[in-house]
Amino acid sequence: MADQSDVSQALSPQAVRRALKSNFGAADRTFRGVARGGGLLVLVVMTLVGTFLGFRAWQALHKAGLSFLTTQDWNPDGGGFGIAAVMTGTVLIALVAIAVALPMALGAALYISEYAPRRLQRTLITIVDLMAAVPSVVYGLWGFVFLQWRVGPLSRWISNWFGWIPIFKVPGVERNDPLSTATAFTSSTFIAGLVVSLMVAPIACSIMREAFGQAPLGEREGAYALGATRWGMIRSVVLPFGKSAIVGGTMLGLGRALGETIAVVMVISLVFKIEPHILTNGGSSISALIALRYGEESPFGISALMAAGLSLFALTLLVNFVAASIVARSRSGAVSEA
Amino acid sequence: MTVTQPTGVGDDQSVQTLERERDDMAAAPTDTATDVPPVTTLPPRPAGPTEQDRRRTGGMRAADVFAFFGAFAGAATTTGVLWTELGPFTGLIGYVMTTWVLFMTYYALLVSFEQNGPAVRDRIASAAVHSLGLVMLAALVFVIVYTFSRGWHALVHLNFYVQDMRSTAPQDPLTKGGLLHAVVGTLYEVGLALGIGIPFGLLGAVFLHEIPGRFARFVRTVVGAMTALPDVLAGLFIYATLILIFGVPFSGFAAATALAVTILPIIIRAGDVVLRLVPGSLKEAAYALGAGQWKTVRHILLPTARSGLVTAVILGAARAIGETAPVLLVAGANNFMNLNPFSGPMMSLPLLAYKLVQSSQDNDVARGFGAASVLLVLVLLLFGLARIVGGRGPGELTKGQQRRRARRSQRDAERIYDRWQNTYGMTSAPVPSRRDGS
């Protein structure tokens, strides 16, 4: 009885609530302080990059105004300058890269997770991860020395047969003209996109593969039990399950493709006009513009480059955030009833 | 007999049913069973073979192989006719692509002769997935092999590894000049970048893990955003701040800071993920034993996650080694050895490869590919290292670590025993064996 009265006393509203207080010692307080400071410093450095870009870009943006978005030329010290051409070029290269990389990444991811023999799987995963770790300059070298000249016939073939589609047209080269020079097809947006696609495919592939591998076994076996072929199972279980990973992985690859610098610098020859014909010589990209022009500019020119960089950063940031949220959603749905 | 015997059947009827079934399968129905009225009668079944051939559920049949090779041969020859006789087609890549499309068509046709729609779609999808996966893997292998084969002529000369390009003209033979200055520059730059990146990166990761809250969430979002920063912008940032505002010269140090800005978010993110894998029970055990937060981090969290953290750092290093764009903007470039990262331009491997390949001289191009090969080897080494270290889960130990831990535990036991003996002066307790006499 005595116990019960104690309990009821403790439960009564008059009882003083025990304060739960963490009592950190000196060492812990120091540690927490240092860790917070570290976090703050990281935050400062990171935001500094963004804000500083914005701050330095302000001068150029202020002067150019809205024409910054519509001007194609890049002549900060003389005439006008704007990102219309370079932004279009950047997006075009990234789109070509994704158009090539998406089927490759999807195929490789499906192959590794569904078709490859068990003992090959780990090796293949390592190879794909390794492919993502190969420095971009190596891909750039390969594109510049090898691919550029080998793709010429393919470009010519495409422009011969699909030239009626506007983006595949090569102005200045007659259809089936054997005398047209090979250089009309080099240094194009298409080749830059091909090189970049090799860089982004492994990134997209590993994200997709991870999601495909988590597709619930019960549902797979259920599909087989209902008489599905392997492809039927993939289409009805694996692909729907990994849908958001496919979208997210592609977007992440797109973000990487937008920011890729050195490989693009090596392949394209920079022109400052909107070039919608992806097979023809000449293209443009913001990162290539920065890498090629940073040295020869006045302070105002640097400010203009900063403005271009800022717009690139804004674009990649947007794409990455969308991608990250899509991928995160796919993870949260990963645990399904099996 | 393939009838399964139910275990623990209680009533007579079901047993009898079972027996009856057994009889049915063995031979024609007998009339002895008719005196048991309530039993279900089964229709007579024809006596089949008692042993069935096991069905193969996987693998290929001969018809599949014929269809595959037949379609392939047909496609290749049709394309050959198109290319050589009929049309103005040229180019190897176009040939391969046309062959592939034709192959798919023929293969579908051949399979459809004896299979239904879903099976045809299955075969086509399988062929498409295999070929796409193959293309991607082949592309990687080809890029690597191509780099090595083009750089081979430079790589076989010893001077390539021990000289710099101080007195080498572009048309000089490959027996002159080398990339020592670039290797040294790369090591300096990456070393400095890691020197900045590791402490702050690990601190940031530990902060995100240990002091959760609104602020940590915000920092995590910003770090995630910074992984999206195009590498050239990191270079541009350092160029505009350190070099243009603070007057730091083009140098290895400037390049290292730019690389540090690039790899910091990578290390923080990877470290954050790895720290989350440390079992919470370990930390709770430490708290329960009275350890403070710092002691828990120092003695439990970091040692347990060590292999994962090392992997995070190595992956950051592999990224830093290959980065060209930031280095291009702020390191400058030179042809000779520079051992001082704080003054004077410094060469690095990716930059050297980039510059050399653009030369019109074949020897310089070979040197450029040689530099790229050396770079590739460094990245492969780091990557392999990361695989070996990161292959173990948190808290898993190597043989050596286990031995060391056992030895330490033995020493502790001896120490405790000694103290116990000194305090109580007893000698009857079993003496632990002394192995290293310390």
HADDOCK unambig.tbl for C-alpha pairs under 7 A between the chains (distance, minus, plus):
assign (segid A and resid 27 and name CA) (segid B and resid 294 and name CA) 6.55 0.50 0.50
assign (segid A and resid 28 and name CA) (segid B and resid 292 and name CA) 6.38 0.50 0.50
assign (segid A and resid 28 and name CA) (segid B and resid 293 and name CA) 5.68 0.50 0.50
assign (segid A and resid 28 and name CA) (segid B and resid 294 and name CA) 5.15 0.50 0.50
assign (segid A and resid 31 and name CA) (segid B and resid 294 and name CA) 5.96 0.50 0.50
assign (segid A and resid 35 and name CA) (segid B and resid 203 and name CA) 6.06 0.50 0.50
assign (segid A and resid 35 and name CA) (segid B and resid 207 and name CA) 5.02 0.50 0.50
assign (segid A and resid 36 and name CA) (segid B and resid 207 and name CA) 6.32 0.50 0.50
assign (segid A and resid 38 and name CA) (segid B and resid 200 and name CA) 6.46 0.50 0.50
assign (segid A and resid 38 and name CA) (segid B and resid 203 and name CA) 5.80 0.50 0.50
assign (segid A and resid 38 and name CA) (segid B and resid 204 and name CA) 5.74 0.50 0.50
assign (segid A and resid 39 and name CA) (segid B and resid 204 and name CA) 5.09 0.50 0.50
assign (segid A and resid 39 and name CA) (segid B and resid 207 and name CA) 6.05 0.50 0.50
assign (segid A and resid 39 and name CA) (segid B and resid 219 and name CA) 6.96 0.50 0.50
assign (segid A and resid 42 and name CA) (segid B and resid 204 and name CA) 6.80 0.50 0.50
assign (segid A and resid 43 and name CA) (segid B and resid 219 and name CA) 5.92 0.50 0.50
assign (segid A and resid 43 and name CA) (segid B and resid 222 and name CA) 6.98 0.50 0.50
assign (segid A and resid 46 and name CA) (segid B and resid 226 and name CA) 6.65 0.50 0.50
assign (segid A and resid 49 and name CA) (segid B and resid 237 and name CA) 6.35 0.50 0.50
assign (segid A and resid 53 and name CA) (segid B and resid 237 and name CA) 6.96 0.50 0.50
assign (segid A and resid 104 and name CA) (segid B and resid 132 and name CA) 5.22 0.50 0.50
assign (segid A and resid 104 and name CA) (segid B and resid 133 and name CA) 6.38 0.50 0.50
assign (segid A and resid 104 and name CA) (segid B and resid 136 and name CA) 6.04 0.50 0.50
assign (segid A and resid 107 and name CA) (segid B and resid 129 and name CA) 4.57 0.50 0.50
assign (segid A and resid 107 and name CA) (segid B and resid 132 and name CA) 4.96 0.50 0.50
assign (segid A and resid 107 and name CA) (segid B and resid 133 and name CA) 5.10 0.50 0.50
assign (segid A and resid 108 and name CA) (segid B and resid 129 and name CA) 6.87 0.50 0.50
assign (segid A and resid 108 and name CA) (segid B and resid 132 and name CA) 6.13 0.50 0.50
assign (segid A and resid 108 and name CA) (segid B and resid 133 and name CA) 3.70 0.50 0.50
assign (segid A and resid 108 and name CA) (segid B and resid 136 and name CA) 6.79 0.50 0.50
assign (segid A and resid 110 and name CA) (segid B and resid 129 and name CA) 6.70 0.50 0.50
assign (segid A and resid 111 and name CA) (segid B and resid 129 and name CA) 5.88 0.50 0.50
assign (segid A and resid 111 and name CA) (segid B and resid 130 and name CA) 6.12 0.50 0.50
assign (segid A and resid 111 and name CA) (segid B and resid 133 and name CA) 6.01 0.50 0.50
assign (segid A and resid 131 and name CA) (segid B and resid 140 and name CA) 6.30 0.50 0.50
assign (segid A and resid 133 and name CA) (segid B and resid 319 and name CA) 6.90 0.50 0.50
assign (segid A and resid 134 and name CA) (segid B and resid 376 and name CA) 6.86 0.50 0.50
assign (segid A and resid 135 and name CA) (segid B and resid 322 and name CA) 4.44 0.50 0.50
assign (segid A and resid 135 and name CA) (segid B and resid 323 and name CA) 6.72 0.50 0.50
assign (segid A and resid 136 and name CA) (segid B and resid 322 and name CA) 6.90 0.50 0.50
assign (segid A and resid 137 and name CA) (segid B and resid 324 and name CA) 6.71 0.50 0.50
assign (segid A and resid 137 and name CA) (segid B and resid 350 and name CA) 6.27 0.50 0.50
assign (segid A and resid 137 and name CA) (segid B and resid 354 and name CA) 6.85 0.50 0.50
assign (segid A and resid 138 and name CA) (segid B and resid 372 and name CA) 6.12 0.50 0.50
assign (segid A and resid 142 and name CA) (segid B and resid 143 and name CA) 6.56 0.50 0.50
assign (segid A and resid 153 and name CA) (segid B and resid 90 and name CA) 6.64 0.50 0.50
assign (segid A and resid 153 and name CA) (segid B and resid 91 and name CA) 5.12 0.50 0.50
assign (segid A and resid 154 and name CA) (segid B and resid 91 and name CA) 6.35 0.50 0.50
assign (segid A and resid 154 and name CA) (segid B and resid 93 and name CA) 6.15 0.50 0.50
assign (segid A and resid 154 and name CA) (segid B and resid 94 and name CA) 5.66 0.50 0.50
assign (segid A and resid 229 and name CA) (segid B and resid 118 and name CA) 6.98 0.50 0.50
assign (segid A and resid 229 and name CA) (segid B and resid 119 and name CA) 6.69 0.50 0.50
assign (segid A and resid 229 and name CA) (segid B and resid 122 and name CA) 6.29 0.50 0.50
assign (segid A and resid 230 and name CA) (segid B and resid 122 and name CA) 6.45 0.50 0.50
assign (segid A and resid 231 and name CA) (segid B and resid 122 and name CA) 4.85 0.50 0.50
assign (segid A and resid 231 and name CA) (segid B and resid 125 and name CA) 6.45 0.50 0.50
assign (segid A and resid 259 and name CA) (segid B and resid 230 and name CA) 4.60 0.50 0.50
assign (segid A and resid 260 and name CA) (segid B and resid 230 and name CA) 6.87 0.50 0.50
assign (segid A and resid 261 and name CA) (segid B and resid 232 and name CA) 6.57 0.50 0.50
assign (segid A and resid 261 and name CA) (segid B and resid 325 and name CA) 6.42 0.50 0.50
assign (segid A and resid 262 and name CA) (segid B and resid 324 and name CA) 6.59 0.50 0.50
assign (segid A and resid 262 and name CA) (segid B and resid 325 and name CA) 5.95 0.50 0.50
assign (segid A and resid 287 and name CA) (segid B and resid 232 and name CA) 6.40 0.50 0.50
assign (segid A and resid 291 and name CA) (segid B and resid 325 and name CA) 6.92 0.50 0.50
assign (segid A and resid 291 and name CA) (segid B and resid 329 and name CA) 6.80 0.50 0.50
assign (segid A and resid 309 and name CA) (segid B and resid 233 and name CA) 6.43 0.50 0.50
assign (segid A and resid 313 and name CA) (segid B and resid 229 and name CA) 6.18 0.50 0.50
assign (segid A and resid 313 and name CA) (segid B and resid 230 and name CA) 6.89 0.50 0.50
assign (segid A and resid 316 and name CA) (segid B and resid 228 and name CA) 6.11 0.50 0.50
assign (segid A and resid 317 and name CA) (segid B and resid 225 and name CA) 6.21 0.50 0.50
assign (segid A and resid 317 and name CA) (segid B and resid 228 and name CA) 5.80 0.50 0.50
assign (segid A and resid 320 and name CA) (segid B and resid 228 and name CA) 6.38 0.50 0.50
